[in-house]
Amino acid sequence: MRHKVAGWKLGRNTAHRRSLLRNLVTSLILEERIETTVPKAKAMRPQVEKMITLGKRGDLAARRQAHAYLMTGAAVDKLFDTIAPRFGDRNGGYLRIVRTAWQKGDGADKAFIELLGSEKMLDEKRQKRAEARAKRAEEAKKAMQEADQGVEHPAAGTEGEEKSE
């Protein structure tokens, strides 16, 4: 009996599980915060920590190993250029798993998994989204006002003419 030995199987075969974890690790490195289920977050934690350790090594062999695991070159570049230097003096513990709610379909526990120190970047993203949303709302309001001013409700004038005839 295996009795919870050697990681998480996540109800998938080996190839599917490996592909899933590679995709999750790549997404986390690119976005710095993702939402997933708690077992997936716990299963991907060792992989992310290995990638950050490779990034801290910083040599060509480490870059090639990271490139073999991660799905995109942009993720490798971000790992080695921005993420790994941020954790230069830290020995492990690069992630935070924050439980959020339940998944509506099957009741699975959901969680955010994020890199430590990503709060500033996430706040900037929120600010940009809020500004873009406000700008779109303002443009829509202007367009509606112009449309109301341009149209002089011809229906009201034609009804009176029809009745008088």
C-alpha positions as CSV (number, residue, x, y, z in Angstrom):
1,M,0.0,0.0,0.0
2,R,1.3,3.4,-0.9
3,H,-0.3,5.3,2.0
4,K,0.2,8.9,0.7
5,V,3.8,8.3,-0.3
6,A,5.6,10.2,-3.0
7,G,3.5,13.2,-4.0
8,W,0.0,13.7,-5.4
9,K,-1.5,11.7,-8.3
10,L,-4.3,14.2,-8.8
11,G,-6.5,11.5,-10.5
12,R,-4.5,11.7,-13.7
13,N,-2.0,9.4,-15.5
14,T,1.7,10.3,-15.4
15,A,1.9,12.2,-18.7
16,H,-1.3,14.3,-18.0
17,R,-0.1,15.1,-14.5
18,R,3.3,16.2,-15.7
19,S,1.8,18.4,-18.4
20,L,-0.6,19.9,-15.9
21,L,2.1,20.7,-13.4
22,R,4.3,22.2,-16.1
23,N,1.5,24.4,-17.3
24,L,0.7,25.5,-13.8
25,V,4.3,26.3,-12.9
26,T,4.7,28.3,-16.2
27,S,1.5,30.2,-15.5
28,L,2.6,31.0,-12.0
29,I,5.9,32.3,-13.1
30,L,4.3,34.5,-15.8
31,E,1.4,35.8,-13.7
32,E,2.9,35.6,-10.2
33,R,-0.5,34.6,-8.8
34,I,-3.0,32.0,-10.0
35,E,-6.1,30.4,-8.6
36,T,-6.4,26.6,-8.6
37,T,-7.4,23.8,-6.3
38,V,-5.6,23.1,-3.0
39,P,-4.2,19.7,-4.0
40,K,-2.8,21.1,-7.3
41,A,-1.3,24.0,-5.5
42,K,0.4,21.7,-3.0
43,A,1.6,19.4,-5.8
44,M,3.2,22.3,-7.8
45,R,4.9,23.9,-4.8
46,P,8.1,21.7,-5.0
47,Q,8.3,22.2,-8.8
48,V,8.2,26.0,-8.5
49,E,10.7,26.0,-5.7
50,K,13.1,23.9,-7.9
51,M,12.7,26.4,-10.7
52,I,13.4,29.4,-8.5
53,T,16.5,27.6,-7.2
54,L,17.6,27.0,-10.8
55,G,17.1,30.7,-11.4
56,K,19.2,31.6,-8.4
57,R,22.0,29.5,-9.7
58,G,21.8,31.5,-12.9
59,D,24.4,29.6,-15.1
60,L,23.8,28.3,-18.6
61,A,23.1,24.7,-17.5
62,A,20.4,25.9,-15.0
63,R,18.8,28.0,-17.8
64,R,18.7,25.0,-20.1
65,Q,17.2,22.8,-17.4
66,A,14.5,25.5,-16.7
67,H,13.8,25.8,-20.4
68,A,13.4,22.1,-20.7
69,Y,10.7,22.2,-18.0
70,L,8.9,25.5,-18.5
71,M,6.6,25.9,-21.5
72,T,7.7,29.3,-22.9
73,G,10.9,31.2,-23.3
74,A,9.2,34.3,-21.7
75,A,8.7,32.3,-18.5
76,V,12.4,31.4,-18.5
77,D,13.5,35.0,-19.1
78,K,11.2,36.3,-16.3
79,L,12.4,33.6,-13.9
80,F,16.0,34.4,-14.4
81,D,15.8,38.1,-14.8
82,T,13.2,39.3,-12.3
83,I,12.0,36.5,-10.0
84,A,15.2,34.7,-9.0
85,P,17.1,37.9,-8.0
86,R,14.2,38.8,-5.7
87,F,14.8,35.7,-3.6
88,G,18.6,35.9,-3.7
89,D,19.1,35.8,0.1
90,R,16.1,33.5,0.9
91,N,16.5,29.7,1.4
92,G,13.2,28.3,0.3
93,G,9.7,29.2,1.1
94,Y,9.1,31.3,-2.0
95,L,5.3,30.7,-2.2
96,R,2.2,31.4,-0.3
97,I,-1.0,29.3,-0.6
98,V,-4.1,31.1,0.5
99,R,-7.4,29.1,0.6
100,T,-10.3,31.0,-0.8
101,A,-13.6,29.2,-1.3
102,W,-15.2,26.1,-2.8
103,Q,-15.5,25.3,-6.5
104,K,-19.2,25.4,-7.5
105,G,-19.3,22.3,-9.6
106,D,-17.7,19.7,-7.4
107,G,-17.1,21.4,-4.1
108,A,-13.3,21.3,-4.3
109,D,-11.3,23.6,-2.1
110,K,-9.9,26.6,-4.1
111,A,-6.7,28.5,-3.3
112,F,-4.6,31.3,-4.6
113,I,-0.9,30.4,-4.9
114,E,1.4,33.3,-5.2
115,L,5.0,34.2,-5.1
116,L,6.1,36.2,-2.1
117,G,6.7,39.9,-2.8
118,S,4.3,40.0,-5.8
119,E,1.8,42.2,-4.0
120,K,3.3,45.4,-5.6
121,M,2.9,44.0,-9.1
122,L,-0.6,42.8,-8.5
123,D,-1.6,46.2,-7.0
124,E,-0.3,47.9,-10.2
125,K,-2.3,45.5,-12.4
126,R,-5.4,46.2,-10.4
127,Q,-4.8,49.9,-10.7
128,K,-4.4,49.7,-14.5
129,R,-7.5,47.6,-14.8
130,A,-9.5,50.1,-12.7
131,E,-8.3,53.0,-14.8
132,A,-9.1,51.2,-18.1
133,R,-12.6,50.3,-16.8
134,A,-13.2,54.0,-15.8
135,K,-12.0,55.2,-19.2
136,R,-14.4,52.8,-21.0
137,A,-17.3,53.9,-18.8
138,E,-16.5,57.5,-19.5
139,E,-16.4,56.9,-23.2
140,A,-19.7,55.0,-23.1
141,K,-21.3,57.8,-21.2
142,K,-20.1,60.4,-23.7
143,A,-21.3,58.3,-26.6
144,M,-24.8,58.0,-25.0
145,Q,-25.0,61.7,-24.4
146,E,-24.1,62.5,-28.0
147,A,-26.6,60.0,-29.3
148,D,-29.3,61.6,-27.1
149,Q,-28.5,65.1,-28.2
150,G,-28.3,64.1,-31.9
151,V,-31.7,62.4,-32.0
152,E,-34.7,64.7,-31.5
153,H,-37.3,62.0,-31.0
154,P,-39.2,62.3,-34.3
155,A,-41.8,59.8,-33.1
156,A,-43.5,62.4,-30.9
157,G,-43.9,64.9,-33.8
158,T,-45.3,62.4,-36.3
159,E,-48.0,61.1,-34.0
160,G,-49.6,64.5,-33.7
161,E,-49.5,65.0,-37.5
162,E,-51.2,61.6,-38.1
163,K,-54.0,62.4,-35.7
164,S,-54.7,65.8,-37.2
165,E,-55.1,64.4,-40.7
